[in-house]
Amino acid sequence: MQVAPYLFFNGKCEEAFKFYAKVLGGEIEAIMHVEQAPADAQAHMGAGMKGKVMHVCLKVGEFRIMASDSPPEHFNKPQGFDVSIQIDDLAKAEKIFAALSEGGLVNMPFGKTFWAKGFGGCVDRFGTPWMVNCA
């Protein structure tokens, strides 16, 4: 069994996942745009979805994060979760946190805690909440 987060974006999915691939050192395994779906499925999604992502999968190590753009009338701002990253290398953890938090909102600056050499929490510029932890 595998468990993977599935994120929804308000029109910025492709930009976000290209950014995540670069920052996390991952590889986009698959990306499907709305235009690649059958005509009846495209009609169901609405005209405003043209050019948007229907599905994307990013592989980071042995793990995957998936996502799509949500029709604007169905989009909900992410809440009640963070995507958690566990990194053994403190310098790498700091670098990833700095990149993810740039242009976003820092909830907890990256720094030493009683449980970790480094930890930080942020919401990136795309609205995704992250926790970066170096135990």
N, C-alpha and C positions, 0 to 999 in steps of 0.2 A: 504494500500500500504506500502511496505517496500523497502528501498533503502539500498544496501550493496556494499561495494567495492569488486571488483574481481581483485585479483593480479595475475601476471604472473611471474614465476621464471625460471631461466636458470639452472634447474636441482636440486635445493636445496629446493623445496617446502615442502617436508615432514619434513626436519630438521627445516626449518623456522617455520612451524606451530606448531611443538612440542615445540619449544622455545617460541612462542607467547602464547600458551596455559599456559605454566608455568609462564611467566612474567605477563600476564594479568589476570590470574586466570580463564581462560576460559576452555571450554570442546570441544574437537574435536567430532562433532556430526556424521560426515560421512567422510570417505576417500575411494576413489576408485583409484586403480592403473591401468595403461594401460593394464596390463595382464587380467584384469577383463572385458575388453570390448570385443565385438564380434571380430572375426578374421579379418573381412573386415575393421573394424574401426582401429584395431591395425596396419594393413598394411598401411592404409592411414596416420597414425601418423609417421611411419618410424621406422626402427630397432633401432635407437638411443634412442628411448623413452622407451625401456624395463626397468622396475623397477621404472619408473617415475610416478608422480601423475597426474591422469586425472582430478580429482576434489577432493577438500577438503572443509569442512565447519567448521568454528570455531565459537562457540557461546560464547559471552562474555556478561553476563547480559542478556538483551533482544535484543541485537544486534548480527549481524553475519558478519564475514569476510570470503570470499571464495577465492579460488585460484586454480591454476594448474601449472604444468611445461609446458613450451612452447617448441616446437621443436626448436633446436638451430637456424635454418635458419629463424625462425619467431620471435625470441625473440627481444624485444626492451627494452632498459634500461628505468625504470620508470622516468617520468618527467612531470612537470606541475601539480602535485598534492601532497598532504601529507595526510596520514591517521591521523586524528585528534582525540585525546583522551581528554575528559573532566573529571577531577577528583576533588572531593570536598576536599579530604584529602591531605594536602601539603606534608607530609612525604611519603605517598604512591605515589604521583605524582613524587617526587624526586627519589624514589627507582625505579619506572618503567622507568623513563627517563635514569637513570644510566645504567640499564640493557639493554635497547634498544640501547643505544649509544655505549656500550662497543664493541670495535673492529670495530666500524663504523666511521662515520664522524659527528662531532658536528657542525651544522650550526649556532646555537645560544645556548650558555650554559644555563642550567636551572637556573633561578633566578627571582627575583621580577621585575615586569614591571608596567607601569602605568595602565594597564588593569587587571592585575592578581597578586595573591600572588606568583605565580610561573609559568613560561613558559619556554619551551626549544624546539629546533628543531634539528633533527638529521636524518641521513640516517643510518640504521642499517647495520650489516655486510652482510646481504642478499641483500642489495640494495633498501630496502623499506624506503621511506621518512616518518617521523613521526613528529607530533607536540603534545606535552604534555602540557596541560593547567590546572591550578588550579585557578579558578576565585576568 
